[in-house]
């Protein structure tokens, strides 16, 4: 059996407008954050494809900041701050009861540097758009070194798992019943 590919990578260095730097690295946590935001890995990849195509038209800056910000969480020193919209949905059940529930929707994610509370958007310079796009693409590609063609399809089936007996319950013992388990006379008699 071949060894699996590493799930995280070393990343790329991003230089900010104030002269400071941070490592742009897509860890599992960063990828999970992006998947939640864009509805899965396909949604994340579509944003990368739009940026790789030189997309400077349409909505690009917000998603680009989110891609960079997610890659800067953790060791990069940035923390996501989410803005949500909560809507109350009122429904009637088939039996005629009226119910309501809150539906939450993330409307924006801002990334803030933990050390000085400065926002990512204020630390990046648009004149470095090409370098930022290249750094993001390379860091993301490093997180998946085998690429999509080499990724395993379906669940792993050749994994051997040995479960210790303690999980099967074979090491449990039963003790004698205590005297308190004996029948007692009802009170007041």
C-alpha positions in Angstrom: 0.0 0.0 0.0 1.4 3.4 -0.9 1.7 6.1 1.7 -0.9 8.9 1.4 0.0 12.4 0.3 0.6 15.0 3.0 -2.6 16.9 3.7 -1.0 20.2 4.3 1.9 22.1 2.7 4.5 24.7 3.7 2.9 27.5 1.7 4.1 30.8 0.2 5.2 34.1 1.8 2.8 37.0 1.4 4.2 40.6 1.9 1.8 43.2 3.2 1.7 46.9 2.5 3.1 47.6 6.0 6.2 45.5 5.2 5.3 42.5 7.4 5.0 39.0 6.0 3.0 35.8 6.7 2.9 32.3 5.4 -0.1 31.5 3.1 -0.8 27.9 3.7 -3.9 25.8 3.1 -4.2 23.5 6.1 -7.2 21.2 6.6 -8.8 23.8 8.7 -8.4 26.4 6.0 -9.8 24.1 3.3 -12.7 23.2 5.6 -13.5 26.9 6.1 -13.5 27.5 2.4 -15.6 24.4 1.7 -18.3 25.7 4.2 -18.3 29.1 2.6 -18.4 28.0 -1.0 -20.5 24.8 -0.7 -17.7 22.3 -1.3 -14.3 21.9 -2.9 -15.8 22.4 -6.4 -17.0 25.9 -5.4 -13.5 26.7 -4.1 -11.9 25.5 -7.3 -14.3 27.6 -9.4 -13.0 30.7 -7.6 -9.4 29.7 -8.3 -10.2 29.0 -12.0 -11.8 32.5 -12.3 -8.7 34.1 -10.8 -6.3 32.0 -12.9 -8.1 33.1 -16.0 -7.2 36.7 -15.2 -10.7 37.5 -14.0 -10.7 41.1 -13.0 -14.4 41.5 -13.9 -17.4 40.7 -11.8 -17.1 39.8 -8.1 -13.4 38.9 -7.6 -12.0 40.9 -4.7 -14.2 39.6 -2.0 -13.7 35.9 -2.8 -10.0 36.6 -3.3 -9.7 38.1 0.2 -11.5 35.1 1.6 -9.2 32.7 -0.2 -6.1 34.5 1.1 -7.6 35.0 4.5 -8.4 31.3 4.9 -4.8 30.4 4.0 -3.5 32.9 6.6 -5.5 31.4 9.5 -3.6 29.5 12.2 0.1 30.1 11.8 -0.4 33.0 9.5 -1.9 34.9 12.5 -5.3 35.9 11.0 -8.7 35.1 12.5 -12.0 35.0 10.6 -14.8 37.3 11.6 -18.2 36.3 10.1 -21.2 38.5 9.6 -24.5 36.6 9.5 -28.0 37.4 8.5 -30.7 35.7 10.5 -34.1 35.3 8.9 -37.1 33.8 10.6 -39.0 31.3 8.4 -42.6 30.6 9.3 -44.1 27.4 8.0 -47.3 25.4 8.4 -47.0 21.7 9.1 -49.2 19.1 7.3 -51.3 18.8 10.5 -52.0 22.5 10.5 -49.5 23.7 13.3 -47.6 26.8 12.6 -43.8 26.7 13.3 -41.0 29.1 12.9 -37.2 28.6 12.7 -34.2 30.8 12.3 -32.1 30.4 9.1 -28.5 31.7 9.3 -26.6 32.9 6.3 -23.0 34.1 6.3 -23.0 37.3 4.3 -19.4 38.3 4.8 -16.1 37.0 6.2 -13.4 39.5 7.3 -10.0 38.3 8.3 -8.2 40.3 11.0 -4.6 39.9 12.1 -4.6 38.9 15.7 -1.5 40.8 16.7 -2.7 44.3 15.8 -6.4 43.8 14.8 -5.7 45.1 11.2 -8.0 43.8 8.5 -6.5 41.8 5.7 -8.1 44.0 3.0 -6.2 47.0 4.5 -2.9 45.2 4.4 -3.0 44.1 0.8 -2.1 46.2 -2.2 -4.1 45.8 -5.4 -1.0 46.4 -7.5 0.3 43.0 -6.4 -2.8 41.2 -7.7 -0.8 38.9 -10.0 1.7 37.9 -7.3 -1.1 37.3 -4.8 -3.0 35.1 -7.4 0.1 33.1 -8.1 0.9 32.7 -4.4 -2.6 31.4 -3.7 -2.6 29.0 -6.6 0.8 27.6 -5.7 0.0 27.2 -2.0 -3.3 25.5 -2.9 -1.6 23.2 -5.4 0.9 22.3 -2.6 -2.0 21.2 -0.4 -3.0 18.6 -3.0 0.4 17.4 -4.4 -1.1 14.4 -6.3 -3.7 16.5 -8.1 -7.3 15.5 -8.9 -6.3 12.8 -11.4 -4.3 10.9 -8.7 -6.9 11.4 -5.9 -8.5 8.1 -4.7 -12.1 7.6 -5.9 -14.5 6.4 -3.3 -13.8 5.2 0.2 -10.6 3.5 1.2 -11.3 -0.3 1.3 -7.8 -1.7 1.9 -7.3 -0.3 5.3 -6.7 -2.9 8.1 -8.1 -1.9 11.5 -7.4 -3.8 14.6 -9.8 -3.0 17.4 -8.6 -3.8 20.9 -10.7 -6.2 23.0 -11.6 -3.4 25.4 -13.8 -1.9 22.7 -15.7 -5.2 22.2 -16.6 -5.6 25.8 -14.8 -8.9 26.3 -12.8 -7.6 29.3 -15.8 -6.6 31.3 -16.8 -8.4 34.5 -20.0 -8.8 36.5 -20.0 -8.6 40.3 -22.4 -10.2 42.7 -25.5 -8.3 43.5 -25.3 -6.0 46.6 -27.4 -6.6 49.6 -29.3 -3.4 48.9 -30.7 -5.1 45.8 -32.7 -7.5 48.0 -36.4 -6.9 48.3 -37.3 -4.5 51.1 -40.4 -4.3 53.1 -42.7 -1.4 52.2 -42.6 1.5 54.6 -45.3 2.1 57.1 -46.1 -1.5 57.8 
